[in-house]
């Protein structure tokens, strides 16, 4: 099979930039999703309660949110290459802190640092790949697919390292992330990239008056509540309830990302054949149904089927929701930033809510709170289906 058409049209310099972004985004997926797999081991090693564990996951999401502001402003002062190298270094610092100390305040700082790098790299890679490939959907689809590949690899890294060195093997996994992050920085440093200053964009906030903006924000807010909490807590839930072994729980975390990858590719294929609103409705109902199935049983086979259904259902919700708002984003560039900021608050709040409820009423109660988030998401999807959009 030949190279994709967008790739064959690029010169040597741009091909290097593209390959570099793909590699770094796979590493980004690896360490973004490894935190859920590491959390039970870090909590056990340092004797952390569920509230502190939830605060760590929330700190990662806070870093991710802050990155949205910094990644936009810093290149104006430092240039793009220096900015991304500086922001990439925070992941090295974050995992180094996790290895050397169990101090909750320093650990929160470490998790915040990993989020800062994750969000900055996501912002940079999406922008640069879009530029270099001349807005090729193929290039952006590959970019997000390699993120999923990195994400589904993360539990295997943890399993391999803990098989090698027992419960402290997670520190080896963290060391591998540091090594890959340093390679990423070396690759970034070799890029010949233009420091373009963007022309003044339409900075109108007129979109805040549109009901559709708030409906889309509601869908994404509750979706990210669920996504962050499920990714962060699912392994710990399976281990703490003694439903399955740690290894099987890690495997299921990986399986979740395998089906998310399959789901994203499926949605990209069928989105032209089915209306976006119908796709959104079907996937949202699927998410509610499979998550309820997941919580209602201790049968490992049924849980495995529920995880596959959940990942496949959740996969297309975020990109499909954003695409229903696409015409407004083109007209009001500030709307994308506002949308991301409002929805990201969900991913910050929910992991710590789950942790706090788990400490007071047990982890099943904490995980049950996610049901409220996905039902609210479905409510906003239904409003979206029946809403007549403003011109």
C-alpha positions as CSV (number, residue, x, y, z in Angstrom):
1,X,0.0,0.0,0.0
2,X,1.4,3.4,-1.0
3,X,1.8,6.5,1.2
4,X,-1.4,8.6,1.8
5,X,-1.8,11.3,-0.9
6,X,-1.2,14.2,1.5
7,X,2.2,12.7,2.4
8,X,3.5,12.2,-1.1
9,X,3.0,15.9,-1.9
10,X,5.3,17.1,0.9
11,X,8.9,18.1,0.6
12,X,11.6,16.5,2.8
13,X,11.4,19.2,5.5
14,X,7.6,18.9,6.0
15,X,7.7,15.1,5.9
16,X,10.2,15.2,8.8
17,X,7.9,17.6,10.7
18,X,4.9,15.3,10.1
19,X,6.8,12.1,11.2
20,X,8.1,14.0,14.3
21,X,4.5,15.1,15.3
22,X,3.2,11.6,14.8
23,X,5.9,10.0,17.0
24,X,5.5,12.7,19.7
25,X,1.7,12.3,19.7
26,X,2.0,8.6,20.3
27,X,4.2,9.3,23.3
28,X,1.6,11.9,24.4
29,X,-1.1,9.3,24.3
30,X,1.1,6.9,26.2
31,X,1.7,9.1,29.2
32,X,-1.7,10.8,29.1
33,X,-3.4,7.4,29.6
34,X,-0.8,5.7,31.8
35,X,-1.8,7.7,34.8
36,X,-5.0,5.7,35.3
37,X,-2.9,2.5,35.3
38,X,-0.2,4.0,37.6
39,X,-2.7,5.4,40.1
40,X,-3.4,2.2,42.1
41,X,0.3,1.6,42.4
42,X,1.3,5.1,43.3
43,X,-1.6,5.2,45.9
44,X,-0.4,1.9,47.4
45,X,3.3,2.9,47.4
46,X,2.7,6.3,49.1
47,X,-0.5,5.4,51.2
48,X,-2.8,7.9,49.5
49,X,-6.5,8.0,50.1
50,X,-9.1,8.2,47.3
51,X,-9.6,11.9,47.7
52,X,-5.9,12.6,47.2
53,X,-5.8,10.1,44.3
54,X,-8.8,12.0,42.7
55,X,-7.0,15.3,43.2
56,X,-4.0,14.0,41.3
57,X,-6.1,13.1,38.3
58,X,-7.9,16.5,38.5
59,X,-4.5,18.3,38.7
60,X,-3.5,16.6,35.4
61,X,-6.7,18.0,33.8
62,X,-6.0,21.5,35.3
63,X,-2.6,21.4,33.7
64,X,-4.2,20.4,30.4
65,X,-6.6,23.4,30.7
66,X,-3.8,25.9,31.6
67,X,-1.9,24.6,28.6
68,X,-4.6,25.9,26.3
69,X,-3.8,29.5,27.4
70,X,0.0,29.2,27.6
71,X,0.4,27.3,24.3
72,X,-1.4,30.2,22.5
73,X,0.5,33.0,24.2
74,X,4.1,31.7,24.7
75,X,5.1,31.4,21.0
76,X,4.5,35.1,20.6
77,X,7.4,35.8,23.0
78,X,9.7,32.7,22.6
79,X,8.8,31.4,19.1
80,X,7.1,28.1,18.4
81,X,10.1,25.8,18.6
82,X,11.5,27.2,21.9
83,X,8.0,27.2,23.4
84,X,7.2,23.6,22.7
85,X,10.7,22.4,23.9
86,X,10.1,24.4,27.2
87,X,6.6,23.0,27.6
88,X,7.7,19.5,26.7
89,X,10.2,19.5,29.6
90,X,7.4,19.6,32.1
91,X,6.5,16.0,31.5
92,X,10.0,15.0,32.4
93,X,9.7,17.0,35.7
94,X,6.3,15.6,36.4
95,X,7.2,11.9,36.2
96,X,10.5,12.6,38.0
97,X,8.6,14.0,41.0
98,X,6.3,10.9,41.0
99,X,9.4,8.6,41.3
100,X,11.2,10.5,44.1
101,X,8.4,11.6,46.5
102,X,5.1,10.7,48.0
103,X,4.4,14.2,49.3
104,X,0.8,14.9,48.2
105,X,1.5,18.6,47.4
106,X,4.5,17.7,45.2
107,X,2.6,14.9,43.6
108,X,-0.2,17.3,42.7
109,X,2.5,19.6,41.1
110,X,3.9,16.6,39.2
111,X,0.5,15.5,37.8
112,X,-0.2,19.2,36.9
113,X,3.1,19.3,35.0
114,X,2.2,16.2,33.0
115,X,-1.1,17.9,32.0
116,X,0.7,21.1,31.0
117,X,2.9,19.1,28.6
118,X,0.0,17.0,27.3
119,X,-2.2,20.0,26.5
120,X,0.7,22.0,24.9
121,X,1.8,19.2,22.7
122,X,-1.8,18.5,21.6
123,X,-2.3,22.1,20.7
124,X,1.0,22.4,18.9
125,X,0.7,19.1,16.9
126,X,-2.9,19.7,15.8
127,X,-1.9,23.2,14.6
128,X,1.3,22.2,12.8
129,X,-0.1,19.0,11.2
130,X,-3.1,21.0,10.0
131,X,-0.7,23.6,8.5
132,X,1.9,21.2,7.0
133,X,-0.7,18.9,5.4
134,X,-2.9,21.8,4.1
135,X,-5.8,20.9,6.4
136,X,-5.9,17.2,5.2
137,X,-8.5,15.2,7.2
138,X,-6.4,12.1,6.5
139,X,-3.3,13.6,8.3
140,X,-5.4,14.7,11.3
141,X,-7.1,11.3,11.5
142,X,-3.7,9.6,11.5
143,X,-2.5,12.0,14.2
144,X,-5.4,11.1,16.5
145,X,-5.1,7.4,15.7
146,X,-1.4,7.4,16.8
147,X,-2.5,9.0,20.1
148,X,-5.0,6.1,20.6
149,X,-2.2,3.6,19.8
150,X,0.0,5.3,22.4
151,X,-2.9,5.2,24.9
152,X,-3.7,1.5,24.4
153,X,0.0,0.6,24.8
154,X,0.3,2.2,28.2
155,X,-1.2,-0.6,30.3
156,X,1.1,-3.2,28.6
157,X,4.1,-1.0,29.6
158,X,2.9,-1.0,33.3
159,X,2.2,-4.8,33.2
160,X,5.7,-5.5,31.7
161,X,7.5,-3.3,34.3
162,X,5.6,-4.7,37.3
163,X,6.2,-8.3,36.1
164,X,9.9,-7.4,36.0
165,X,10.2,-5.6,39.4
166,X,7.0,-6.2,41.3
167,X,4.9,-3.3,42.8
168,X,7.8,-0.9,42.4
169,X,8.0,-1.6,38.7
170,X,5.8,1.4,38.0
171,X,8.9,3.6,38.6
172,X,10.6,1.9,35.7
173,X,7.5,2.7,33.5
174,X,7.7,6.3,34.6
175,X,11.4,6.2,33.7
176,X,10.6,4.9,30.2
177,X,8.2,7.9,29.8
178,X,11.0,10.3,30.8
179,X,13.3,8.7,28.3
180,X,10.7,8.9,25.5
181,X,9.9,12.6,26.4
182,X,13.6,13.5,26.1
183,X,13.7,11.8,22.6
184,X,10.6,13.8,21.7
185,X,12.4,17.0,22.7
186,X,15.5,16.1,20.6
187,X,13.2,15.4,17.6
188,X,11.4,18.7,18.1
189,X,14.7,20.6,18.3
190,X,15.6,19.4,14.8
191,X,12.5,20.7,13.2
192,X,12.7,23.6,10.7
193,X,9.5,25.4,11.6
194,X,8.2,28.9,10.7
195,X,7.4,31.2,13.6
196,X,4.4,32.6,11.9
197,X,2.5,35.4,13.7
198,X,-1.2,34.9,13.0
199,X,-3.2,37.7,11.5
200,X,-5.8,39.3,13.8
201,X,-8.7,36.9,14.0
202,X,-12.3,37.7,14.4
203,X,-12.4,38.2,18.2
204,X,-16.1,38.7,18.5
205,X,-17.9,36.9,21.3
206,X,-21.3,37.0,19.6
207,X,-21.4,33.2,19.7
208,X,-22.1,33.3,23.4
209,X,-25.6,34.5,22.6
210,X,-26.3,31.3,20.6
211,X,-28.3,28.6,22.3
212,X,-26.4,26.0,20.2
213,X,-23.1,27.1,21.8
214,X,-24.4,26.3,25.2
215,X,-26.0,23.0,24.1
216,X,-22.7,21.8,22.6
217,X,-20.8,23.0,25.7
218,X,-23.2,20.9,27.8
219,X,-22.6,17.8,25.8
220,X,-18.8,18.2,25.9
221,X,-18.8,19.2,29.6
222,X,-20.6,16.0,30.7
223,X,-18.8,13.8,28.1
224,X,-15.4,14.9,29.5
225,X,-16.7,14.4,33.1
226,X,-17.3,10.8,32.2
227,X,-14.2,10.3,30.0
228,X,-11.7,11.6,32.6
229,X,-13.3,9.8,35.5
230,X,-13.6,6.4,33.6
231,X,-10.0,6.6,32.3
232,X,-8.7,7.6,35.7
233,X,-10.6,5.3,38.0
234,X,-11.6,2.2,36.1
235,X,-8.5,0.2,36.9
236,X,-8.6,1.1,40.6
237,X,-12.3,0.2,40.7
238,X,-11.7,-3.3,39.3
239,X,-8.8,-3.8,41.7
240,X,-10.4,-2.3,44.9
241,X,-13.7,-4.3,44.4
242,X,-11.7,-7.6,43.9
243,X,-13.6,-8.2,40.7
244,X,-10.4,-9.2,38.8
245,X,-6.6,-9.3,39.0
246,X,-4.5,-6.2,38.5
247,X,-3.2,-7.6,35.2
248,X,-6.7,-8.2,33.8
249,X,-7.8,-4.7,34.9
250,X,-4.8,-3.2,33.1
251,X,-5.6,-5.3,30.0
252,X,-9.2,-4.0,30.0
253,X,-7.9,-0.4,30.2
254,X,-5.9,-1.2,27.0
255,X,-8.9,-2.9,25.4
256,X,-11.0,0.3,26.1
257,X,-8.5,2.2,23.9
258,X,-8.4,-0.5,21.2
259,X,-12.2,-0.1,20.7
260,X,-12.0,3.7,21.0
261,X,-9.5,3.6,18.1
262,X,-11.8,1.2,16.1
263,X,-14.8,3.4,17.0
264,X,-13.1,6.6,15.8
265,X,-12.2,5.0,12.5
266,X,-15.7,3.7,12.1
267,X,-17.3,7.1,12.8
268,X,-14.9,8.7,10.3
269,X,-16.1,6.2,7.7
270,X,-19.9,6.4,8.3
271,X,-20.3,10.1,9.1
272,X,-21.1,10.9,5.4
273,X,-23.7,8.2,5.3
274,X,-25.6,9.0,8.5
275,X,-26.6,12.4,9.9
276,X,-24.4,13.8,12.7
277,X,-27.4,14.2,15.1
278,X,-28.4,10.5,14.6
279,X,-24.9,9.3,15.1
280,X,-24.6,11.4,18.3
281,X,-27.9,10.1,19.6
282,X,-27.1,6.4,19.0
283,X,-23.6,6.7,20.5
284,X,-24.8,8.6,23.6
285,X,-27.6,6.0,24.2
286,X,-24.9,3.3,23.8
287,X,-22.6,5.0,26.3
288,X,-25.4,5.1,29.0
289,X,-26.5,1.5,28.4
290,X,-23.0,-0.1,28.4
291,X,-21.8,1.9,31.5
292,X,-24.9,0.8,33.4
293,X,-24.2,-2.8,32.3
294,X,-20.6,-2.4,33.5
295,X,-21.6,-1.3,37.0
296,X,-24.4,-3.8,37.4
297,X,-22.3,-7.0,37.2
298,X,-19.2,-8.7,38.6
299,X,-19.1,-11.2,35.8
300,X,-15.8,-10.7,34.0
301,X,-17.1,-11.8,30.6
302,X,-20.0,-9.3,30.8
303,X,-17.7,-6.6,32.0
304,X,-15.4,-7.2,29.1
305,X,-18.3,-6.9,26.6
306,X,-19.5,-3.8,28.4
307,X,-16.0,-2.2,28.2
308,X,-15.9,-2.9,24.4
309,X,-19.4,-1.4,23.9
310,X,-18.6,1.6,26.1
311,X,-15.4,2.4,24.2
312,X,-17.0,2.0,20.8
313,X,-19.9,4.2,21.9
314,X,-17.8,6.9,23.4
315,X,-15.3,7.1,20.6
316,X,-17.1,9.4,18.2
317,X,-19.0,11.6,20.6
318,X,-16.4,14.3,21.0
319,X,-15.3,14.8,17.4
320,X,-18.9,14.5,16.1
321,X,-20.2,17.1,18.6
322,X,-17.4,19.5,17.6
323,X,-18.2,19.0,13.9
324,X,-21.9,19.9,14.5
325,X,-20.5,23.3,15.6
326,X,-17.9,23.6,12.8
327,X,-19.5,26.4,10.9
328,X,-19.7,28.7,14.0
329,X,-16.0,27.8,14.8
330,X,-15.0,29.0,11.3
331,X,-17.0,32.2,11.7
332,X,-15.9,32.9,15.4
333,X,-12.4,31.5,16.0
334,X,-12.6,32.4,19.7
335,X,-15.5,30.0,20.1
336,X,-13.3,26.9,20.0
337,X,-11.2,28.1,22.9
338,X,-14.3,29.0,24.9
339,X,-15.8,25.6,24.1
340,X,-12.6,23.7,25.2
341,X,-12.3,25.8,28.4
342,X,-15.9,25.3,29.5
343,X,-15.9,21.6,28.7
344,X,-12.5,21.0,30.3
345,X,-13.9,22.0,33.7
346,X,-15.9,18.7,33.6
347,X,-12.7,16.7,33.3
348,X,-11.2,18.6,36.3
349,X,-14.2,18.2,38.7
350,X,-15.3,14.7,38.1
351,X,-12.2,12.6,39.1
352,X,-12.0,14.4,42.5
353,X,-15.8,14.0,43.0
354,X,-15.4,10.2,42.4
355,X,-12.5,10.1,44.8
356,X,-14.3,11.9,47.5
357,X,-17.4,9.8,47.2
358,X,-15.2,6.6,47.2
359,X,-13.7,7.6,50.5
360,X,-17.0,8.2,52.2
361,X,-19.3,5.5,50.6
362,X,-17.0,3.1,48.8
363,X,-15.6,3.1,45.3
364,X,-18.9,1.7,43.7
365,X,-20.7,4.8,44.9
366,X,-17.9,7.0,43.4
367,X,-18.2,5.2,40.0
368,X,-22.0,5.4,40.2
369,X,-21.7,9.3,40.1
370,X,-20.5,9.0,36.5
371,X,-24.0,7.7,35.6
372,X,-25.4,11.2,36.4
373,X,-22.8,12.7,34.0
374,X,-23.6,10.5,31.1
375,X,-27.4,10.8,31.6
376,X,-27.0,14.6,31.6
377,X,-24.9,14.3,28.4
378,X,-27.7,12.3,26.8
379,X,-30.2,15.0,27.9
380,X,-28.1,17.7,26.1
381,X,-27.8,15.4,23.0
382,X,-31.6,15.1,22.9
383,X,-31.9,18.9,23.2
384,X,-29.4,19.2,20.3
385,X,-31.4,16.8,18.2
386,X,-34.6,18.9,18.6
387,X,-33.0,22.3,18.6
388,X,-33.6,24.6,15.6
389,X,-30.2,26.4,15.1
390,X,-29.9,30.1,14.9
391,X,-28.8,31.5,11.5
